[in-house]
Each structure stands twice: as C-alpha cells, then as structure tokens.
Amino acid sequence: MFSTTLLSLLTVAATANAACTPPRNAATAAVECPIVFEGRVGVDAQLADFDSYDTSLFNAEYVKGENLQWSEIIQFPEAENAHFDDETHKPFEVTISDDSIFQTQKGFRRAGLQFLEDTNTGSPGSTGVKTIHFSLRIDPQRALNLSHEYLLVWREAADYSSNQFNFETGAVLGQASLPKDTYKVLDRQNKEIWSTPILEDSWQNFAVTLDHDQNTLQVYYSAGDEPLESVTEAVSNDNSGEGQFQIGMLKKPTGTDDVVNSGYQESGIDEGLIYGSLFVEDSADGCVSV
Ligand SMILES: *[C@@H]1O[C@H](CO)[C@@H](O)[C@H](O)[C@H]1NC(C)=O
C-alpha cells in the first residue's frame, strides 16, 4: 500500500517535471550583425506552430510531401543548444520518410524549410552581402544513408535551373572521388570548395557568406562551442539569379540520370538531421558573427 502510494507520488512528480520546459544553456556566441532572416526556433514553440503562417518562422506549405504537415516532419530532439542559440531557443530535427515526395518529384525524398520573408524574387537574401549560419548534429536513431547524395542547405536560383551553392553530405552523384562521410560545400559549378568530416557527438557550426556585389562565396566553420573561423578565402562564385535558401534535406536517388523523377530509393526511410542556430545576417562591411 505504502509503496503504491509512493510510486504514484513519484509518477505525479515525474509527470509535472516533464511538463516543464527543460532548462536550456545560454548562448555561447552572440549574433553581432543585423538579422535578415530568423530561423532560431523559440524554446516554447510547438510542432503545430510550423503548420501556420501566423506562428512559423518558415513557409508553412513548402517544400515537403503533399500529404505531410510540417508538424509531422519536424521533431524536437533532446540535444543541447547550438552555438548561437540562447536560452530562448531550442534545436529542431528535420526528418524524411517514404512520404517525403514533393509534387511529382518521385526521385527525391525531401523536406526543405524556407524563411518566411525569403521570397523567390525581390528577397533581401539576393542582394548585398549576406551570411547564412546553421549548426548540425547527427541523430544516431535516424542515420542518413551516405550512399546517397543529400542537399542539406542551399540557395536555389529563382528560375530553379541551378543552385548558387550546395551544402551537402553523402555520395555526390558523378563525383565518386569525393568521400561520402563528409559535409561539403559545392559552388555554382558543383565543384567542391571545402569539406570536413562528420562528427558523431558534437555540434558542427557552419556559415556561408554570399557577396552579390563581388560574386564571391566564403565558408566559416567550428566544432562545439569554438568560435567560427574562415576555412576558405572569398572564392569567386556566380551568385546571380536571385532565389531562395532551403534548409533541411533533399535525398537524391541512385541509379538514374533523371534524379528528379526516377531512380532508386529504399522503402521504410526514417532519417533525420538536427539543426540549430539558424539565421541569415547582413554582412555589409564584413560583419560576420563568430
Ligand atoms: C543505402 O543506399 C544504397 C543505395 O541506394 C542501398 O543499396 C542500400 O540498401 C541502402 N542501405 C540501407 C541500410 O538502406
């Protein structure tokens, strides 16, 4: 009798505890430049907030499987906060499944977030000097299959014919000499300009600066709580053609020349990647938060 009562008391206590928002560590790094697009998710955000333009930081309808809501795609993992996330933010996970088929694109499995105000034409992301920041952490429960090519963060030109840059992982189609198990930045010509190994148990922090006046691209990186450091020069890149950032996952098929519409994808996919400290800042006058 006593132990039953104690047990139920303990259960009540545990339930009450779980209902509280867990404490989050404070930011280890401050954002020092004006924010153009905010993608750091609030600590009190609910999954359903991603389904409505009133409550999401992102486009509520794109780019995802037609039959899925963002609240079915996003998860809130138990990870610590990333580099630029303070106690008002929390990380989120983007997942893909067999249902992650956008419109008629049967070759891809994809779920890509777009910042609410990053319109395909006339976006502030397409002028001046802008830096996109994002941190990544793997989810061992939802491992990617690195025999495939995955776009993770990219900027697609307004006419959808090419991407100004791709941040990727996995086996890049047609470039078998590149190792699979790295994160890599490809320029507009799909040439790798930088890569780093995937860490198992740490946040990895990335930034890509696009200079629309000089037509250059520069990559910054750090692991864990370390400040970002530039890992490339400002290399020449064709940043023209406007367009939008996309953040999440686009998994290409294998065994086809028509990656959009055909090719092989295994069934039973349950894959995910954890994102944090996501935002775009104005890097006019060389301002880049580290
Ligand atoms: C990974 O992808 C390759 C190529 O499509 C496929 O042959 C293999 O079965 C996949 N592995 C798993 C564990 O799904």
The ligand as a Tripos MOL2 file, in Angstrom:
@<TRIPOS>MOLECULE
LIG
   14    14     1     0     0
SMALL
NO_CHARGES

@<TRIPOS>ATOM
      1 C1         21.6760    2.6320  -48.8440 C.3       1 LIG1
      2 O1         21.5420    3.0200  -50.1870 O.3       1 LIG1
      3 C2         22.0220    2.0750  -51.1150 C.3       1 LIG1
      4 C3         21.9330    2.7160  -52.4940 C.3       1 LIG1
      5 O2         20.6050    3.0810  -52.7850 O.3       1 LIG1
      6 C4         21.2040    0.8020  -50.9980 C.3       1 LIG1
      7 O3         21.7230   -0.1730  -51.8850 O.3       1 LIG1
      8 C5         21.2570    0.2800  -49.5710 C.3       1 LIG1
      9 O4         20.3830   -0.8040  -49.4140 O.3       1 LIG1
     10 C6         20.8580    1.3780  -48.5850 C.3       1 LIG1
     11 N1         21.1080    0.9240  -47.2250 N.am      1 LIG1
     12 C7         20.1560    0.8980  -46.3180 C.2       1 LIG1
     13 C8         20.5690    0.4540  -44.9520 C.3       1 LIG1
     14 O5         19.0040    1.2370  -46.5430 O.2       1 LIG1
@<TRIPOS>BOND
     1     1     2 1
     2     1    10 1
     3     2     3 1
     4     3     4 1
     5     3     6 1
     6     4     5 1
     7     6     7 1
     8     6     8 1
     9     8     9 1
    10     8    10 1
    11    10    11 1
    12    11    12 1
    13    12    13 1
    14    12    14 2
@<TRIPOS>SUBSTRUCTURE
     1 LIG1         1 GROUP 0 **** ****
